Amino acid sequence: MNPVDLDFKAANWLVIAISLAIGLGFIAVMPARSRRTRRSDAEELGILFCLMTVASPLARQYYFMWLFFPVTVLMHRAAFDPRANVRKGTWVVLGIAGFLLCLSLPVFPNDLQAFGNNLAATAAIAGALVWHILHPPLDDAVSALSPAGRALQVEIKNNP
């Protein structure tokens, strides 16, 4: 839905600016090579799927099926993150995203879709993945540091 009356040139510049901001934001949240883990790789790929979904010029309802992978990554975080508050918060975000996606069902007015319920759900999912990639569990952060960090982690586990 376009609530602002922009001419074609202004709309294109706005799209370019938003796309550039999103792309630079994606690059900014990616961890350095030395801090990458399997967990951060999954979160990074999930964010990329979210970006591909919203950046498509023809994002129809079925196109949001691409969100299965990011949702699965978040479900894993919600089920297995060692921090209880993080698990609860992730389930809340998944519930909000699920509710927003359900607004696409035919029982709801089309106006809800026009206001961007799928876009809002995708933004919530991507936001949660960004939070997770920037705030890894302590054991993930230590093990990704270096061989010395891994040795320290083993020592901590063996000598609590």
Protein Blocks (a to p, Z undefined) as FASTA:
>chain_A
ZZbccdfklmmmmmmmmmmmmmmmmmmmpccfklgcfklmmmmmmmmmmmmmmmpmblcf
klmmmmmmmmmmmmmmmmmocblklmmmmmmmmmmmmmmmmmmpmkbcfklmmnopmmmm
mmmmmmmmmmmmmmccfklmmmmmpmmlmmmmmmmmmmZZ
